[in-house]
Each structure stands twice: as structure tokens, then as C-alpha cells.
């Protein structure tokens, strides 16, 4: 997954849909490095492999 495009959305609220997850991940994008995205949810921080992402919706 190309992550260069996501770097402009660091600090933005988003919803990430994963291939193996029904609910997805909702939180703020903290960092994007190589094929990994760091997202802060309400009570935890998740590191997500870009190969597992189906869709990312950015909140405006």
C-alpha cells in the first residue's frame, strides 16, 4: 500500500476498514512509515499493517 498520500493526513480523525475486521478502526493518524500506520484510538494506540487495509475514510 502506498503511504505517501496518507502523510498529509497525520493528526486527522479517520476510520480504517480492515479485510479481517467488521467494525474497523476509528482514531487519529499519528504516523505513517513504510507499510505501517500508527492510529490512536480512545484508549489505545494501534499499529496497522498497510496490506490489511481495505479502505480509509478521513473525517473533514
N, CA, C, O and CB atoms as a CASP TS submission, in Angstrom:
PFRMAT TS
TARGET T0000
AUTHOR 0000-0000-0000
METHOD Language model
MODEL 1
PARENT N/A
ATOM      1  N   UNK     1       0.842  -1.180   0.000  1.00  0.00           N
ATOM      2  CA  UNK     1       0.000   0.000   0.000  1.00  0.00           C
ATOM      3  C   UNK     1       0.884   1.240   0.000  1.00  0.00           C
ATOM      4  O   UNK     1       1.755   1.368   0.861  1.00  0.00           O
ATOM      5  CB  UNK     1      -0.956   0.000   1.216  1.00  0.00           C
ATOM      6  N   UNK     2       0.682   2.156  -0.945  1.00  0.00           N
ATOM      7  CA  UNK     2       1.460   3.399  -0.950  1.00  0.00           C
ATOM      8  C   UNK     2       1.008   4.311   0.190  1.00  0.00           C
ATOM      9  O   UNK     2      -0.175   4.635   0.294  1.00  0.00           O
ATOM     10  CB  UNK     2       1.320   4.127  -2.309  1.00  0.00           C
ATOM     11  N   UNK     3       1.937   4.721   1.035  1.00  0.00           N
ATOM     12  CA  UNK     3       1.576   5.521   2.209  1.00  0.00           C
ATOM     13  C   UNK     3       1.937   6.993   2.065  1.00  0.00           C
ATOM     14  O   UNK     3       1.607   7.783   2.950  1.00  0.00           O
ATOM     15  CB  UNK     3       2.250   4.964   3.430  1.00  0.00           C
ATOM     16  N   UNK     4       2.592   7.384   0.997  1.00  0.00           N
ATOM     17  CA  UNK     4       2.965   8.782   0.804  1.00  0.00           C
ATOM     18  C   UNK     4       1.741   9.693   0.857  1.00  0.00           C
ATOM     19  O   UNK     4       1.812  10.776   1.438  1.00  0.00           O
ATOM     20  CB  UNK     4       3.692   8.957  -0.529  1.00  0.00           C
ATOM     21  N   UNK     5       0.646   9.288   0.277  1.00  0.00           N
ATOM     22  CA  UNK     5      -0.574  10.077   0.248  1.00  0.00           C
ATOM     23  C   UNK     5      -1.130  10.288   1.660  1.00  0.00           C
ATOM     24  O   UNK     5      -1.720  11.332   1.936  1.00  0.00           O
ATOM     25  CB  UNK     5      -1.619   9.397  -0.637  1.00  0.00           C
ATOM     26  N   UNK     6      -0.952   9.322   2.547  1.00  0.00           N
ATOM     27  CA  UNK     6      -1.502   9.405   3.897  1.00  0.00           C
ATOM     28  C   UNK     6      -0.748  10.373   4.801  1.00  0.00           C
ATOM     29  O   UNK     6      -1.303  10.829   5.800  1.00  0.00           O
ATOM     30  CB  UNK     6      -1.504   8.044   4.522  1.00  0.00           C
ATOM     31  N   UNK     7       0.487  10.696   4.482  1.00  0.00           N
ATOM     32  CA  UNK     7       1.288  11.569   5.340  1.00  0.00           C
ATOM     33  C   UNK     7       0.659  12.952   5.508  1.00  0.00           C
ATOM     34  O   UNK     7       0.854  13.585   6.545  1.00  0.00           O
ATOM     35  CB  UNK     7       2.690  11.710   4.771  1.00  0.00           C
ATOM     36  N   UNK     8      -0.086  13.433   4.521  1.00  0.00           N
ATOM     37  CA  UNK     8      -0.735  14.737   4.649  1.00  0.00           C
ATOM     38  C   UNK     8      -1.910  14.698   5.625  1.00  0.00           C
ATOM     39  O   UNK     8      -2.406  15.753   6.019  1.00  0.00           O
ATOM     40  CB  UNK     8      -1.214  15.217   3.287  1.00  0.00           C
ATOM     41  N   UNK     9      -2.367  13.507   6.025  1.00  0.00           N
ATOM     42  CA  UNK     9      -3.494  13.366   6.936  1.00  0.00           C
ATOM     43  C   UNK     9      -3.076  13.044   8.366  1.00  0.00           C
ATOM     44  O   UNK     9      -3.932  12.711   9.186  1.00  0.00           O
ATOM     45  CB  UNK     9      -4.414  12.299   6.435  1.00  0.00           C
ATOM     46  N   UNK    10      -1.793  13.133   8.690  1.00  0.00           N
ATOM     47  CA  UNK    10      -1.337  12.907  10.058  1.00  0.00           C
ATOM     48  C   UNK    10      -1.996  13.948  10.966  1.00  0.00           C
ATOM     49  O   UNK    10      -1.989  15.142  10.666  1.00  0.00           O
ATOM     50  CB  UNK    10       0.228  12.983  10.155  1.00  0.00           C
ATOM     51  N   UNK    11      -2.561  13.480  12.072  1.00  0.00           N
ATOM     52  CA  UNK    11      -3.276  14.349  13.004  1.00  0.00           C
ATOM     53  C   UNK    11      -4.760  14.461  12.709  1.00  0.00           C
ATOM     54  O   UNK    11      -5.468  15.211  13.381  1.00  0.00           O
ATOM     55  CB  UNK    11      -2.671  15.712  12.989  1.00  0.00           C
ATOM     56  N   UNK    12      -5.246  13.724  11.711  1.00  0.00           N
ATOM     57  CA  UNK    12      -6.633  13.795  11.284  1.00  0.00           C
ATOM     58  C   UNK    12      -7.415  12.578  11.767  1.00  0.00           C
ATOM     59  O   UNK    12      -6.892  11.464  11.803  1.00  0.00           O
ATOM     60  CB  UNK    12      -6.714  13.910   9.765  1.00  0.00           C
ATOM     61  N   UNK    13      -8.670  12.805  12.134  1.00  0.00           N
ATOM     62  CA  UNK    13      -9.583  11.723  12.529  1.00  0.00           C
ATOM     63  C   UNK    13      -9.919  10.880  11.300  1.00  0.00           C
ATOM     64  O   UNK    13     -10.155  11.423  10.221  1.00  0.00           O
ATOM     65  CB  UNK    13     -10.888  12.296  13.180  1.00  0.00           C
ATOM     66  N   UNK    14      -9.943   9.553  11.459  1.00  0.00           N
ATOM     67  CA  UNK    14     -10.236   8.672  10.335  1.00  0.00           C
ATOM     68  C   UNK    14     -10.910   7.393  10.807  1.00  0.00           C
ATOM     69  O   UNK    14     -10.930   7.081  11.998  1.00  0.00           O
ATOM     70  CB  UNK    14      -8.959   8.342   9.569  1.00  0.00           C
ATOM     71  N   UNK    15     -11.458   6.663   9.848  1.00  0.00           N
ATOM     72  CA  UNK    15     -11.972   5.317  10.073  1.00  0.00           C
ATOM     73  C   UNK    15     -11.279   4.412   9.070  1.00  0.00           C
ATOM     74  O   UNK    15     -11.338   4.659   7.865  1.00  0.00           O
ATOM     75  CB  UNK    15     -13.542   5.252   9.929  1.00  0.00           C
ATOM     76  N   UNK    16     -10.626   3.368   9.553  1.00  0.00           N
ATOM     77  CA  UNK    16      -9.892   2.435   8.703  1.00  0.00           C
ATOM     78  C   UNK    16     -10.619   1.100   8.710  1.00  0.00           C
ATOM     79  O   UNK    16     -10.812   0.497   9.766  1.00  0.00           O
ATOM     80  CB  UNK    16      -8.417   2.270   9.182  1.00  0.00           C
ATOM     81  N   UNK    17     -11.020   0.643   7.540  1.00  0.00           N
ATOM     82  CA  UNK    17     -11.665  -0.666   7.395  1.00  0.00           C
ATOM     83  C   UNK    17     -10.600  -1.693   7.034  1.00  0.00           C
ATOM     84  O   UNK    17      -9.815  -1.491   6.108  1.00  0.00           O
ATOM     85  CB  UNK    17     -12.796  -0.629   6.309  1.00  0.00           C
ATOM     86  N   UNK    18     -10.583  -2.792   7.776  1.00  0.00           N
ATOM     87  CA  UNK    18      -9.605  -3.850   7.540  1.00  0.00           C
ATOM     88  C   UNK    18     -10.275  -5.038   6.866  1.00  0.00           C
ATOM     89  O   UNK    18     -11.485  -5.225   6.993  1.00  0.00           O
ATOM     90  CB  UNK    18      -8.939  -4.286   8.860  1.00  0.00           C
ATOM     91  N   UNK    19      -9.502  -5.832   6.156  1.00  0.00           N
ATOM     92  CA  UNK    19     -10.042  -7.010   5.477  1.00  0.00           C
ATOM     93  C   UNK    19     -10.609  -8.031   6.453  1.00  0.00           C
ATOM     94  O   UNK    19     -11.593  -8.699   6.134  1.00  0.00           O
ATOM     95  CB  UNK    19      -8.968  -7.659   4.631  1.00  0.00           C
ATOM     96  N   UNK    20     -10.016  -8.169   7.630  1.00  0.00           N
ATOM     97  CA  UNK    20     -10.429  -9.214   8.564  1.00  0.00           C
ATOM     98  C   UNK    20     -11.232  -8.690   9.752  1.00  0.00           C
ATOM     99  O   UNK    20     -11.400  -9.403  10.741  1.00  0.00           O
ATOM    100  CB  UNK    20      -9.221  -9.940   9.067  1.00  0.00           C
ATOM    101  N   UNK    21     -11.735  -7.445   9.670  1.00  0.00           N
ATOM    102  CA  UNK    21     -12.430  -6.834  10.803  1.00  0.00           C
ATOM    103  C   UNK    21     -13.717  -6.178  10.323  1.00  0.00           C
ATOM    104  O   UNK    21     -13.712  -5.462   9.322  1.00  0.00           O
ATOM    105  CB  UNK    21     -11.525  -5.797  11.513  1.00  0.00           C
ATOM    106  N   UNK    22     -14.810  -6.414  11.022  1.00  0.00           N
ATOM    107  CA  UNK    22     -16.091  -5.846  10.617  1.00  0.00           C
ATOM    108  C   UNK    22     -16.216  -4.388  11.049  1.00  0.00           C
ATOM    109  O   UNK    22     -16.665  -3.556  10.260  1.00  0.00           O
ATOM    110  CB  UNK    22     -17.239  -6.665  11.200  1.00  0.00           C
ATOM    111  N   UNK    23     -15.835  -4.059  12.271  1.00  0.00           N
ATOM    112  CA  UNK    23     -16.032  -2.722  12.814  1.00  0.00           C
ATOM    113  C   UNK    23     -15.034  -1.688  12.342  1.00  0.00           C
ATOM    114  O   UNK    23     -15.380  -0.512  12.229  1.00  0.00           O
ATOM    115  CB  UNK    23     -15.988  -2.782  14.273  1.00  0.00           C
ATOM    116  N   UNK    24     -13.823  -2.084  12.067  1.00  0.00           N
ATOM    117  CA  UNK    24     -12.793  -1.147  11.650  1.00  0.00           C
ATOM    118  C   UNK    24     -12.141  -0.438  12.826  1.00  0.00           C
ATOM    119  O   UNK    24     -12.423  -0.737  13.986  1.00  0.00           O
ATOM    120  CB  UNK    24     -13.374  -0.134  10.709  1.00  0.00           C
ATOM    121  N   UNK    25     -11.267   0.503  12.507  1.00  0.00           N
ATOM    122  CA  UNK    25     -10.505   1.249  13.497  1.00  0.00           C
ATOM    123  C   UNK    25     -10.871   2.718  13.341  1.00  0.00           C
ATOM    124  O   UNK    25     -10.791   3.266  12.242  1.00  0.00           O
ATOM    125  CB  UNK    25      -8.959   1.020  13.333  1.00  0.00           C
ATOM    126  N   UNK    26     -11.275   3.365  14.447  1.00  0.00           N
ATOM    127  CA  UNK    26     -11.588   4.784  14.420  1.00  0.00           C
ATOM    128  C   UNK    26     -10.617   5.497  15.334  1.00  0.00           C
ATOM    129  O   UNK    26     -10.466   5.127  16.498  1.00  0.00           O
ATOM    130  CB  UNK    26     -13.057   5.053  14.844  1.00  0.00           C
ATOM    131  N   UNK    27      -9.950   6.530  14.810  1.00  0.00           N
ATOM    132  CA  UNK    27      -8.995   7.264  15.619  1.00  0.00           C
ATOM    133  C   UNK    27      -8.259   8.310  14.810  1.00  0.00           C
ATOM    134  O   UNK    27      -8.667   8.668  13.705  1.00  0.00           O
ATOM    135  CB  UNK    27      -8.011   6.319  16.249  1.00  0.00           C
ATOM    136  N   UNK    28      -7.170   8.794  15.378  1.00  0.00           N
ATOM    137  CA  UNK    28      -6.357   9.835  14.765  1.00  0.00           C
ATOM    138  C   UNK    28      -5.072   9.213  14.233  1.00  0.00           C
ATOM    139  O   UNK    28      -4.411   8.451  14.938  1.00  0.00           O
ATOM    140  CB  UNK    28      -6.045  10.969  15.778  1.00  0.00           C
ATOM    141  N   UNK    29      -4.721   9.532  13.006  1.00  0.00           N
ATOM    142  CA  UNK    29      -3.474   9.043  12.412  1.00  0.00           C
ATOM    143  C   UNK    29      -2.314   9.771  13.075  1.00  0.00           C
ATOM    144  O   UNK    29      -2.245  11.000  13.035  1.00  0.00           O
ATOM    145  CB  UNK    29      -3.457   9.255  10.856  1.00  0.00           C
ATOM    146  N   UNK    30      -1.404   9.020  13.685  1.00  0.00           N
ATOM    147  CA  UNK    30      -0.252   9.601  14.361  1.00  0.00           C
ATOM    148  C   UNK    30       1.003   9.585  13.498  1.00  0.00           C
ATOM    149  O   UNK    30       1.788  10.533  13.519  1.00  0.00           O
ATOM    150  CB  UNK    30       0.010   8.865  15.647  1.00  0.00           C
ATOM    151  N   UNK    31       1.190   8.504  12.735  1.00  0.00           N
ATOM    152  CA  UNK    31       2.404   8.365  11.935  1.00  0.00           C
ATOM    153  C   UNK    31       2.172   7.380  10.803  1.00  0.00           C
ATOM    154  O   UNK    31       1.325   6.490  10.888  1.00  0.00           O
ATOM    155  CB  UNK    31       3.586   7.909  12.808  1.00  0.00           C
ATOM    156  N   UNK    32       2.948   7.563   9.736  1.00  0.00           N
ATOM    157  CA  UNK    32       2.916   6.665   8.585  1.00  0.00           C
ATOM    158  C   UNK    32       4.367   6.396   8.204  1.00  0.00           C
ATOM    159  O   UNK    32       5.104   7.313   7.843  1.00  0.00           O
ATOM    160  CB  UNK    32       2.096   7.281   7.374  1.00  0.00           C
ATOM    161  N   UNK    33       4.774   5.117   8.289  1.00  0.00           N
ATOM    162  CA  UNK    33       6.141   4.743   7.947  1.00  0.00           C
ATOM    163  C   UNK    33       6.125   3.442   7.176  1.00  0.00           C
ATOM    164  O   UNK    33       5.556   2.440   7.610  1.00  0.00           O
ATOM    165  CB  UNK    33       7.018   4.618   9.209  1.00  0.00           C
ATOM    166  N   UNK    34       6.765   3.484   6.023  1.00  0.00           N
ATOM    167  CA  UNK    34       6.828   2.342   5.122  1.00  0.00           C
ATOM    168  C   UNK    34       5.439   1.757   4.920  1.00  0.00           C
ATOM    169  O   UNK    34       4.592   2.420   4.321  1.00  0.00           O
ATOM    170  CB  UNK    34       7.788   1.272   5.665  1.00  0.00           C
ATOM    171  N   UNK    35       5.171   0.556   5.389  1.00  0.00           N
ATOM    172  CA  UNK    35       3.885  -0.096   5.173  1.00  0.00           C
ATOM    173  C   UNK    35       3.042  -0.140   6.452  1.00  0.00           C
ATOM    174  O   UNK    35       2.154  -0.984   6.576  1.00  0.00           O
ATOM    175  CB  UNK    35       4.103  -1.507   4.646  1.00  0.00           C
ATOM    176  N   UNK    36       3.311   0.759   7.401  1.00  0.00           N
ATOM    177  CA  UNK    36       2.641   0.734   8.697  1.00  0.00           C
ATOM    178  C   UNK    36       1.999   2.081   9.005  1.00  0.00           C
ATOM    179  O   UNK    36       2.542   3.132   8.665  1.00  0.00           O
ATOM    180  CB  UNK    36       3.629   0.356   9.802  1.00  0.00           C
ATOM    181  N   UNK    37       0.834   2.040   9.653  1.00  0.00           N
ATOM    182  CA  UNK    37       0.123   3.248  10.050  1.00  0.00           C
ATOM    183  C   UNK    37      -0.132   3.166  11.551  1.00  0.00           C
ATOM    184  O   UNK    37      -0.650   2.165  12.048  1.00  0.00           O
ATOM    185  CB  UNK    37      -1.218   3.414   9.251  1.00  0.00           C
ATOM    186  N   UNK    38       0.235   4.226  12.268  1.00  0.00           N
ATOM    187  CA  UNK    38       0.023   4.292  13.717  1.00  0.00           C
ATOM    188  C   UNK    38      -1.221   5.142  13.972  1.00  0.00           C
ATOM    189  O   UNK    38      -1.279   6.299  13.555  1.00  0.00           O
ATOM    190  CB  UNK    38       1.284   4.888  14.460  1.00  0.00           C
ATOM    191  N   UNK    39      -2.222   4.565  14.661  1.00  0.00           N
ATOM    192  CA  UNK    39      -3.502   5.226  14.903  1.00  0.00           C
ATOM    193  C   UNK    39      -3.794   5.222  16.401  1.00  0.00           C
ATOM    194  O   UNK    39      -3.654   4.195  17.064  1.00  0.00           O
ATOM    195  CB  UNK    39      -4.648   4.528  14.116  1.00  0.00           C
ATOM    196  N   UNK    40      -4.203   6.384  16.932  1.00  0.00           N
ATOM    197  CA  UNK    40      -4.582   6.482  18.340  1.00  0.00           C
ATOM    198  C   UNK    40      -6.103   6.390  18.449  1.00  0.00           C
ATOM    199  O   UNK    40      -6.830   7.249  17.950  1.00  0.00           O
ATOM    200  CB  UNK    40      -4.057   7.811  18.974  1.00  0.00           C
ATOM    201  N   UNK    41      -6.563   5.339  19.106  1.00  0.00           N
ATOM    202  CA  UNK    41      -7.986   5.182  19.394  1.00  0.00           C
ATOM    203  C   UNK    41      -8.258   5.820  20.760  1.00  0.00           C
ATOM    204  O   UNK    41      -7.381   6.482  21.315  1.00  0.00           O
ATOM    205  CB  UNK    41      -8.416   3.659  19.373  1.00  0.00           C
ATOM    206  N   UNK    42      -9.457   5.630  21.304  1.00  0.00           N
ATOM    207  CA  UNK    42      -9.804   6.248  22.583  1.00  0.00           C
ATOM    208  C   UNK    42      -8.866   5.843  23.715  1.00  0.00           C
ATOM    209  O   UNK    42      -8.381   6.694  24.460  1.00  0.00           O
ATOM    210  CB  UNK    42     -11.218   5.891  22.953  1.00  0.00           C
ATOM    211  N   UNK    43      -8.612   4.537  23.843  1.00  0.00           N
ATOM    212  CA  UNK    43      -7.842   4.057  24.988  1.00  0.00           C
ATOM    213  C   UNK    43      -6.585   3.282  24.608  1.00  0.00           C
ATOM    214  O   UNK    43      -5.943   2.678  25.467  1.00  0.00           O
ATOM    215  CB  UNK    43      -8.707   3.193  25.840  1.00  0.00           C
ATOM    216  N   UNK    44      -6.232   3.299  23.325  1.00  0.00           N
ATOM    217  CA  UNK    44      -5.037   2.547  22.920  1.00  0.00           C
ATOM    218  C   UNK    44      -4.479   3.089  21.608  1.00  0.00           C
ATOM    219  O   UNK    44      -5.132   3.845  20.889  1.00  0.00           O
ATOM    220  CB  UNK    44      -5.362   1.044  22.777  1.00  0.00           C
ATOM    221  N   UNK    45      -3.264   2.678  21.332  1.00  0.00           N
ATOM    222  CA  UNK    45      -2.615   3.008  20.066  1.00  0.00           C
ATOM    223  C   UNK    45      -2.453   1.718  19.291  1.00  0.00           C
ATOM    224  O   UNK    45      -2.016   0.707  19.840  1.00  0.00           O
ATOM    225  CB  UNK    45      -1.233   3.720  20.285  1.00  0.00           C
ATOM    226  N   UNK    46      -2.808   1.750  17.999  1.00  0.00           N
ATOM    227  CA  UNK    46      -2.699   0.557  17.159  1.00  0.00           C
ATOM    228  C   UNK    46      -1.708   0.832  16.036  1.00  0.00           C
ATOM    229  O   UNK    46      -1.669   1.928  15.477  1.00  0.00           O
ATOM    230  CB  UNK    46      -4.089   0.144  16.583  1.00  0.00           C
ATOM    231  N   UNK    47      -0.915  -0.172  15.719  1.00  0.00           N
ATOM    232  CA  UNK    47      -0.008  -0.156  14.580  1.00  0.00           C
ATOM    233  C   UNK    47      -0.615  -1.113  13.560  1.00  0.00           C
ATOM    234  O   UNK    47      -0.761  -2.305  13.831  1.00  0.00           O
ATOM    235  CB  UNK    47       1.480  -0.573  14.984  1.00  0.00           C
ATOM    236  N   UNK    48      -0.969  -0.590  12.387  1.00  0.00           N
ATOM    237  CA  UNK    48      -1.713  -1.370  11.397  1.00  0.00           C
ATOM    238  C   UNK    48      -0.855  -1.606  10.166  1.00  0.00           C
ATOM    239  O   UNK    48      -0.246  -0.680   9.631  1.00  0.00           O
ATOM    240  CB  UNK    48      -3.022  -0.658  11.008  1.00  0.00           C
ATOM    241  N   UNK    49      -0.815  -2.848   9.727  1.00  0.00           N
ATOM    242  CA  UNK    49      -0.104  -3.221   8.506  1.00  0.00           C
ATOM    243  C   UNK    49      -0.919  -2.730   7.307  1.00  0.00           C
ATOM    244  O   UNK    49      -2.109  -3.028   7.203  1.00  0.00           O
ATOM    245  CB  UNK    49       0.131  -4.775   8.434  1.00  0.00           C
ATOM    246  N   UNK    50      -0.291  -1.991   6.415  1.00  0.00           N
ATOM    247  CA  UNK    50      -0.969  -1.438   5.250  1.00  0.00           C
ATOM    248  C   UNK    50      -1.567  -2.484   4.333  1.00  0.00           C
ATOM    249  O   UNK    50      -2.527  -2.193   3.620  1.00  0.00           O
ATOM    250  CB  UNK    50      -0.026  -0.603   4.477  1.00  0.00           C
ATOM    251  N   UNK    51      -1.025  -3.700   4.331  1.00  0.00           N
ATOM    252  CA  UNK    51      -1.567  -4.770   3.488  1.00  0.00           C
ATOM    253  C   UNK    51      -2.939  -5.255   3.966  1.00  0.00           C
ATOM    254  O   UNK    51      -3.665  -5.894   3.205  1.00  0.00           O
ATOM    255  CB  UNK    51      -0.597  -5.940   3.454  1.00  0.00           C
ATOM    256  N   UNK    52      -3.295  -4.961   5.205  1.00  0.00           N
ATOM    257  CA  UNK    52      -4.563  -5.410   5.765  1.00  0.00           C
ATOM    258  C   UNK    52      -5.681  -4.378   5.599  1.00  0.00           C
ATOM    259  O   UNK    52      -6.826  -4.646   5.963  1.00  0.00           O
ATOM    260  CB  UNK    52      -4.385  -5.736   7.229  1.00  0.00           C
ATOM    261  N   UNK    53      -5.360  -3.201   5.053  1.00  0.00           N
ATOM    262  CA  UNK    53      -6.339  -2.121   4.944  1.00  0.00           C
ATOM    263  C   UNK    53      -7.139  -2.255   3.659  1.00  0.00           C
ATOM    264  O   UNK    53      -6.583  -2.422   2.573  1.00  0.00           O
ATOM    265  CB  UNK    53      -5.645  -0.753   4.998  1.00  0.00           C
ATOM    266  N   UNK    54      -8.463  -2.176   3.804  1.00  0.00           N
ATOM    267  CA  UNK    54      -9.370  -2.202   2.680  1.00  0.00           C
ATOM    268  C   UNK    54      -9.755  -0.795   2.246  1.00  0.00           C
ATOM    269  O   UNK    54      -9.858  -0.511   1.053  1.00  0.00           O
ATOM    270  CB  UNK    54     -10.605  -3.001   3.027  1.00  0.00           C
ATOM    271  N   UNK    55      -9.973   0.105   3.245  1.00  0.00           N
ATOM    272  CA  UNK    55     -10.482   1.438   2.958  1.00  0.00           C
ATOM    273  C   UNK    55     -10.130   2.383   4.101  1.00  0.00           C
ATOM    274  O   UNK    55     -10.096   1.964   5.258  1.00  0.00           O
ATOM    275  CB  UNK    55     -12.007   1.405   2.730  1.00  0.00           C
ATOM    276  N   UNK    56      -9.870   3.651   3.795  1.00  0.00           N
ATOM    277  CA  UNK    56      -9.651   4.663   4.828  1.00  0.00           C
ATOM    278  C   UNK    56     -10.585   5.831   4.532  1.00  0.00           C
ATOM    279  O   UNK    56     -10.563   6.387   3.434  1.00  0.00           O
ATOM    280  CB  UNK    56      -8.144   5.131   4.876  1.00  0.00           C
ATOM    281  N   UNK    57     -11.404   6.199   5.511  1.00  0.00           N
ATOM    282  CA  UNK    57     -12.292   7.352   5.390  1.00  0.00           C
ATOM    283  C   UNK    57     -11.774   8.443   6.314  1.00  0.00           C
ATOM    284  O   UNK    57     -11.629   8.223   7.517  1.00  0.00           O
ATOM    285  CB  UNK    57     -13.774   6.975   5.734  1.00  0.00           C
ATOM    286  N   UNK    58     -11.496   9.612   5.763  1.00  0.00           N
ATOM    287  CA  UNK    58     -10.975  10.752   6.510  1.00  0.00           C
ATOM    288  C   UNK    58     -12.142  11.663   6.859  1.00  0.00           C
ATOM    289  O   UNK    58     -12.962  11.988   6.000  1.00  0.00           O
ATOM    290  CB  UNK    58      -9.883  11.522   5.695  1.00  0.00           C
ATOM    291  N   UNK    59     -12.218  12.081   8.137  1.00  0.00           N
ATOM    292  CA  UNK    59     -13.258  12.997   8.582  1.00  0.00           C
ATOM    293  C   UNK    59     -12.794  14.415   8.267  1.00  0.00           C
ATOM    294  O   UNK    59     -11.687  14.807   8.636  1.00  0.00           O
ATOM    295  CB  UNK    59     -13.563  12.820  10.111  1.00  0.00           C
ATOM    296  N   UNK    60     -13.641  15.184   7.584  1.00  0.00           N
ATOM    297  CA  UNK    60     -13.295  16.583   7.253  1.00  0.00           C
ATOM    298  C   UNK    60     -13.705  17.518   8.345  1.00  0.00           C
ATOM    299  O   UNK    60     -13.492  18.726   8.237  1.00  0.00           O
ATOM    300  CB  UNK    60     -13.947  17.014   5.952  1.00  0.00           C
TER
END
